[in-house]
Amino acid sequence: MLLLIGMISGCTDSQQSVQTQATTAVTVPTISEPVVVTEPAVRLDQAAFPDSLATFHGNDLWANPTTGNDANTGTTRTTALRTVGEAWRRVPAGTTLTTGYHLHLTAGHYPVDALVNYWEDRHGTVAAPIIVEAADGAHTVVFDGDINMYAVSYFALIGVDIIRDGDAFHCEHCDHILIRDSELSGGTGAHETVKVNQSQYLFIESSDIHGADDNAIDFVAVQYGHVTGNRIHGAQDWCMYTKGGSAYLTVSGNEVYDCGTGGITAGQGTGFEFMVAPWLQYEAYGIRITDNVVHDTEGAGLGVNGGYNILLAGNTLYRVGTRSHLVEFVHGSRSCDGDTATCAAHLAAGGWGPSNTGDVPIPNRHVYFYNNITVNPAGVQSQWQHFEIQGPTTPPAGSHAPNPSVADDDVRIVGNVIWNGSADMPLGIGDSTGCAPTNPTCNATQLTSSNRINTWQPQMIDPAHGDYRLTPTSQAAMPPAAAPPAFVWADAPTGVTAPMAWL
């Protein structure tokens, strides 16, 4: 059977629209000129997954939760199985597939006993993927239970919602995974709505992900992929972070909101044993966070916590930092959370961290904050200051971390427009912070000369109803876009290189 799967619609340089509901679009404003990135943000398998899903040839399996029967062949809609669990059992385990499987799920609720207890050990390929799709259109299928996945390759979840009080999607040691056109809700019981560990090639597109007491999206040691065109919201900690040696990810065109600690951060803090070689030093490498709308976060809208080669450009922040600051460039952290043998092995391999106990600060290097717009309207302002940029600190002896550990090494903050509080709102630069007068790329004089900070208030069209674009008058008054530098890979830790498509 030939199947055409709709891809996420492309966006122009001048405007991006994030579909938030069937009838509502959040329009992401951009700067007056396109963000200039001198190296192409192209993944290694650009011509392959998930683009290869546009044409599928393989085996069809159908499930119908009301009229299906697990004794049926399941090969047509009229001979559908009843459970997703039975359909999954018919996908061969423990072997690399030579023929793909497309599981068509007809409309309805699939109770927990109709699902899969543990989605494990299925290995598709680019030519033979595994697709689980709502047959009657996006959001017509609801799983009442989660997807807990281990060691699965080339898997796509399309148009299927997971609505429950608890974690919705977890994947460990997976590769080439796509979530598209889905709603994943953790209700009031999730710790992380989407949690991905030690995996590669993760793609989340055009989905609504929300409800967690920690993070809506939590990536630990995830390399390659993108998170684009989603709504990410309703978490008590960060809405999303990529940490633990995550690398080569693009987070773009999302609406991110209603979170506690903050919006999106590259890096954070990780147990040393959960990292994978060669990404054993920084918390995040080669992360691009661009053209997102981040609004209504109590903490920072954006942050970098122990990142190397991080670009934050063309984002719009609105009503952020009310309990702290707008944006942060701070140390990440590294602990050992019990598996001391693995921690010691990672340390011996050149990683940064403790071999048993203690906490190690992780520095920043080559961090570029360019052409972003931050507006806090009347009555809303950050609690203390515009920026949090930490000063140098001394790591524990034997941790291999740079000494001193600095959070402002080649941090560049250029071309941004900020309206936040009164004219005397502190920058956040002082004697004990980063961006000291001797820093050639980031200091108080440079910050005030290279950015428009509380000198002009941009006007948005209708932020109360989700339109964060600038009015035509404000758009015309925007400063020209500044070109961020290319990422520098020559001084990367041993074993870490740029993806071939970025060289």
N, C-alpha and C positions, 0 to 999 in steps of 0.2 A: 504494500500500500504506500502511496506517495502522500506525505503530510507536509503542509506548509505551516510553519509556526510563526506568528507575527512577532517581529523584533521590536525592540524599544525604538520609538520614533526619534530621528535625529534632531539636533538643535542647531540653530544658527549661532554665529559668533555674537550677534547683537542681542539675542534674547533666548532664554531657555524656559520651558514650561514644565513644571513638575505636576503630574496628575495626582491629585490628592483624594478625589472621590470621583464617582462617575460623572458628576455634573459640576465639579469645582476644580479649578486649576490654580495653583500658586505660581505666579510668574516671578522668576528669579531675575532681578536686575543685574546688569553688568556695568562695568566702568565705561567711560566714554569711548574707549577703543578696546579691541579684544585683548585678553591677557596674552602676553607674548611669552612663549616658552620655547627656548631655542633648541631643545631636544624633543623629538616626538614621543608623546606618552603612549607608546604602542606595546602591548604585551607580546611575549615571545611567540605565542601561537595565534597571531591576529587572524590568520586565514582558517583557523580551526575552531575548536569549541569556545564559546557556545554558538558561533556563527554557523557551524556545520549543522545545527539542529533545524535550520530552515528547510532542509530536505531530508526526510527520514525514509529509509527502507528497512523493513524488519518485521518482527512478529507483533501482532496486535493482541492485547488482552483487555477484556472489558469487565467492569464491575458495576453492579447495581445494588444498593443497600436494601432495597425493598422487595424487588422481584427476582433478584439473582439467586443462583444456586451453585454452591461450590463443587457440585458434581458435574456441572456443565463444562463444555469445552472452553467457554470464555472467549472465543475468537471473534464473535460478533456482538452487537448490541442486544440482539434477541436471545443469544445464548450466554448472557453475562454470568460471571461469578457473583457471589454475594459479598465477599470480603476482599479487602485490599491484601490481607494477610495471605490468602490463597493465591492471589495473583503474584505476589512477591515470591512465594515459594516456587512458582513455576519459572522464575528467572534463575538459571543455573548459578550455583554458588561455588566459590573456590577455584574458578577458572576464568581466563580472559575470554570475553565473549567475542564470537565471530559474527553474530547476528544480534541486532539491537532488539529491545523490547519497549513497546509503547503501551503503557497502562492507561486506558481511557476510563475515567470515572464519571458515571452519570450523576446528575444533580441529586443532592440530598445530604443528610448528616450521616457520617460514618462513625458509629460508636466505638469505644475503646476496644471492645472484643472483636471488631471487624478490621482492626488495624494490625500493624506489625509490632511485636514487642521489642525487637532489636533489629534494626536495618543494618545487616552486617555482611561483609565478604562478598560483595557483588562488584564485578570489575568489567565495566563497559570500556569502549574505546571511542575514538573520535568518529569512526565509521559505524560503530555498533553501540550507541548510547542506551541508557535506560531513562525513559521519560514517564513521569507520572503527571497526568494532565486532566483538568476538569473538562470533560467532553462537551459540556453544554455552555461553556463560557466561563470567564474568570469570576470567581466568588460564588459559583453555583455548588461547589463542593466544600463541606466543612468537616474537618477531622476534629473529633472530640478529645483525642489524645495527641501526644507529641510525636515527633520524629527524633529518635535517638539512634545515631548512625555511627558506624565504625568501619573503617577500611572499605570504603565504597568509591568507585571511580566513574566518571562521566555519567553523572546523574542530574536530571532536571526535574524540578517541581514547578509546575506552571498552572496558575489560576486556582490553586488549592489553598483554602484558608485553614489555619489551625487556631481554634478559639478555645481556650481553656484557662483554668487558674493554675498556672505552673509554667515552667520552661517550655517553649514551643519547638525549637529546633536546635539540636546539638549534633556536631559532627567532629570526629577525631580521626586523625590519620586518613583523611579523605583527599581526593584530588579531582579537579574539574567538576565542580558542583555549581548548579544554577538554581536560584530562586527568582521567579518572575511572576508578576501580576497576582501576588498573594497577600493576604492579610495574616499576620502572625501576632497573636495577642496572648500575653501571659496573664491577663486579668490582674488580680491582686495577689497572685501566688507565685509569680516567677521571680527567680533570682536574676537570670539573664534570659531575655526573650530568645535571642539568637546567640549561640555560643559555639565558636569554632576554634579548635586547637590543633596545632601541628599538622596543618593541611596546606595545600597549594591550589591555585587557580579557583578562587571563590568569586562568584558573580551574583550580586543581588540587585535586581532591577524592578522598578515600577511597583514596589510593594509598600505595605503599611505595617510597620513593625513597632510594637508598643507594649507597655505594661511590664515593669520590672522594679524590684526593690534595689537592684544594682544598675545594670546596663541593658539598654535595648539591643545593642549589638556589641559583642565582646569578641575580638579577634586576638588570640594568643599564638604566636609563632605561625602566622599565616603569610605566605608569600605568593605574589601575583594575583591580580584580579581587580575588580572594581565594585563599588557600591554607588549606583546612579539612579536618579529619578525616584527616590523613595520618600515616604514620610517616616521619620524616626523620632519617637517621642514617648513621653510618659514614663521616665525612669528617674529613680531617686539619686543615682550617682551621675556619671557622664551618660549622655545619650548614646555615644559610641566612642570606643577607642580601639586602636590597633597597637598592640604592645608585644612584649616578650620576644623581640626579634622578628616582628612582622616587617614585610618588605615589599616594595614594588607594587603598591596599591594606589588606586585613584578613587577618591571619594568626591563625587561631583553632582551638582544639580539636585541636591536633596533639600527637603524642608525638615529642619531639626528643631525640636521645641519641647517645652514643658519638662525640663529636667533639673535636677538639683545641683550637683557639683559643677556641671558644665555641659557644653554642646558636643564638640568633637575634639579629641586630642590624639596626637601621634605620640605614642609612648605612654608610660605610666609606671607601674611597679609590677615585678614578676618574680615568682620563685625560679631560681636558677635551673632547677631540674626540669622545668617545663619547656626550656628553650631547645632549639635544634641547631646543629652546626651547618654552615659556618657563622650564622647570625647570633653570636654569643656575647656581643659587647653592647651595642646600643639597643635601646628598646624598640626603635623603629628606623627603617632605612628606606629612602626613596619613596616617600609618601607624598602624594599630591592631593590637597584639599582645596577644591576650587568651585566657585560659582554656586555655593550653597546659601540658603537662607537659614540663619540660626536666630531663633527668637524665644523670649520668655524662659531664659535659664537663670537660675539664682546665682550660679557661679559664672566663670569665664565662658564666653561664647566659643572660643577656640583656644587650643593650647598645644605646646610641645613639651613633653616630659622625657628627656633623654633621647633626642632624635638626631639622626644624621641624614643630611640631604632631605629637607622637608620644605615643601612649598605650600603656602597658604595664600591664595590669590583670588581676587574677584568675588569674595564672599560678602554677604550682607548680614550684619548683626543688628538686632533690634530688641530693646528691652532686655539687656543682658547685664550680668555682674552685680545684681542688686545686693548680694551678700558679700561681695569681695571686689573683683576687678574685671575689666573687659576681656583681656587676653593675657595668657601667661606663657613664659619661657622659663621653665624651671627644671631642676634635676628630676630624672627618673629614679627609681629605686630597685634594688636587687637584694633578694633574701634567699635563704635556703629553707624550704618548707618541710623538711623531714627526710628526703632522700639524699643523705649526705654523700653516698657513693657517686651518684650522678653529678652532684654539685662539684665534688672534687675532680671528677673526670673532665667536666666542662672548664674548670679553672686550669687544669693541666693542659688543656687544648688551646689556651690563650683567651678564654672568656673572662669577663669582668664580673666578679661576685664573690661571695663567701664560700668557703669549703664546708662550713657547718652552720655557724650562727652569725648573727650580725646583719647589718644593713649597709649596702654599698651605694653611694650616689652615682648616678649615671649622667654624664654631661650631654650638652647639645653641641652640634657642629654643623655649619652650613644650613642655617634656617632662614627662610626668606618669607617675610610677611609683606605682601605687595598689593596695592590697589584694592583694598577692602574698604567697605563703608560700614561705619558703626553709628547708629542713631539711638539715643535714649531720649524719648520725648519728655515734655514738661512733666515734672513730678516723679520721674524715674532717673536714677543715676547709680553708678557703681558705689559700693559702700566706702571704699578707701581711696582708690586711685585708678588711673587708666590701665597701667601695665603692672604685672608682677614678673620681674626679671631677677632671678636669684643671683647672689654673689658667689664667689669661689668657696669651696669647702674641701676638707682633707678626707680622702677615703681611708678605710682601714688598711694597715700594712698587709701586704700579701694578696690583695684583692685584684691586682693587675690593672685597676682603673687608673686613668690619668690623675696625676697629683701636681697641682691642685685640680679638682674637678670643677669645670666652669660651665655655666648654662648659657653663655653669650658669645661663644667662639664663632665668629663669622655669622652672627645674627644680624640681619638687615631688615629694617622696618621703613618702607619707602612707599610714597604715593597713596597713603591712606587718608581717608576723611573720617574724622571722629567728632561727634557731638555728644557730650556726656557731662551733665552738671554745669557748674559755673566755671568762669575763666580761671579760677584759682584751684581747680581740681588738680591734685599732684600727678605728675607723670608716673611716679613710682620709682624714680631714680634717686638714690642717696648714697651715703658713704659705705654702707654695707651691702648694697645691691650690685647687680651686674650693670653693664653699659656705663662703666666709669668713664671719666674724661679721657683716659688713655686708650680706650677701646676705639680703633680706627673705623669700625663699621657701625657701631651703635653707641651713642652717647647723647646726653641731654640736648646739646646744641644741634646735633644731626637730627634727632627726633623732631624737634620743633621746626627745623628748616626744610625737612624732606617730607613732611606730612602737614595736613591742615587739621589742627587739633583745637577744637572749640573756637574757631574763627569764623565758621560759617555752618549754618544748619541746613542740610539737604532736606527737601520735602518729598515725601513719598505719596503715591497716588491715593491709596486707601489701605493702609496697613491694618486697620481694624477689621477689614474683611479679606485679608490675605493677599492684597496687591502691594508688594514691597518695591515695585519699580519707582524710580525717581520720576517726578513730574517733568514734562519737557523742559521747563525753565531750569530746574535743578540739573537735569542731565546735561544741558548746554553749558552750565557753569562748572561742571566737573573738570578737574585738572587732567591733562593728558596722562595716559597710562604710562607707567614706568616699566621697563623691561627687566624682569628678574634674571639673575645670572643662571647659567647652566649649572646643573649639579656637578660637583667635583668628586670624582671617584678615585683619584690618584692616591689620596691619603686615607682610603678606607682600611679598616682592619684586615689583617691577613685572611685571605680566602673569600672576602666579600668583593664582588665586582658588579658593575652595572649590567643589567640585562642586555643581551646582544642588541635588541632593538633600540636601546638608549645610547649605544656607543657612537 
